C-alpha cells in the first residue's frame, strides 16, 4: 500500500512540474549540417524536404529543390512563415 502512495506522490509531483514549466518549452528546432564539399549535405536537405512535404508541412528553401517554395536570404527574419514550416538555408 505504501508503495502505491509513494508512486502516486511522485506522479503528482511530475505532473505539477510539467504544468508549471510547460510555458517555457520551445516548439522550434534548429539543426545544423556540416561537412566537406561533396559529402551530401544538399542531398540530405532534399531528403528532409521530401519527408516533411509528405507530412503536409510547408517547405521553403533558398536553393532550388523540387516541391519547395523558393525564398531569398533577405526574407529570413522579415517574413512570417506559417506553422508547421520547414525552412532550408543552403549556401
C-alpha positions in Angstrom: 0.0 0.0 0.0 2.8 2.4 0.9 4.5 1.7 -2.5 1.3 2.9 -4.3 1.2 6.1 -2.2 4.8 6.9 -3.0 4.3 6.2 -6.7 1.2 8.5 -6.6 3.1 11.3 -4.9 5.9 11.0 -7.4 3.5 11.0 -10.4 1.7 14.0 -8.9 4.9 15.9 -8.5 5.9 15.2 -12.1 2.6 16.4 -13.4 2.7 19.6 -11.3 6.3 20.2 -12.5 5.2 19.7 -16.1 2.2 22.1 -15.9 4.3 24.8 -14.1 7.1 24.7 -16.7 5.4 23.9 -20.0 5.2 27.6 -20.9 9.0 27.5 -21.2 9.1 24.7 -23.7 10.3 25.7 -27.2 8.3 24.2 -30.1 11.0 25.0 -32.6 14.1 23.1 -33.6 17.3 24.2 -35.2 19.5 21.7 -37.0 23.0 22.4 -38.4 24.5 20.2 -41.0 28.3 20.5 -41.6 30.5 18.6 -44.0 33.2 18.8 -46.6 32.5 19.6 -50.3 30.6 16.8 -52.0 29.8 14.9 -48.8 26.0 15.1 -49.4 24.8 18.0 -47.4 22.4 19.3 -50.0 21.2 15.8 -50.8 20.4 15.3 -47.1 18.5 18.6 -47.1 16.5 17.5 -50.2 15.6 14.3 -48.3 14.4 16.3 -45.3 12.3 18.5 -47.7 10.7 15.4 -49.2 10.0 13.9 -45.8 8.4 17.0 -44.4 6.4 17.7 -47.6 4.9 14.2 -47.4 3.8 15.0 -43.8 1.9 18.0 -45.1 4.4 20.7 -44.0 5.2 23.9 -45.9 8.8 23.7 -47.1 10.8 26.8 -48.0 14.3 26.7 -49.4 17.0 29.2 -50.5 18.1 26.7 -53.2 16.0 25.0 -55.9 14.6 21.8 -54.5 11.7 20.1 -56.2 8.4 20.7 -54.4 9.7 23.6 -52.2 8.8 27.2 -52.3 11.8 29.4 -53.2 12.7 32.2 -50.8 15.5 34.8 -50.8 18.1 35.1 -48.0 16.7 38.6 -47.3 13.2 37.1 -46.5 14.6 35.3 -43.4 13.9 37.3 -40.3 11.5 39.6 -42.1 8.9 37.2 -43.4 6.3 35.3 -41.4 6.2 31.6 -42.1 3.0 29.6 -41.4 3.0 27.0 -38.6 4.5 23.6 -39.5 7.0 25.0 -41.9 10.5 23.8 -42.7 13.0 26.4 -43.8 16.1 25.1 -45.5 19.0 27.5 -45.8 21.8 26.2 -48.1 24.8 28.1 -49.3 
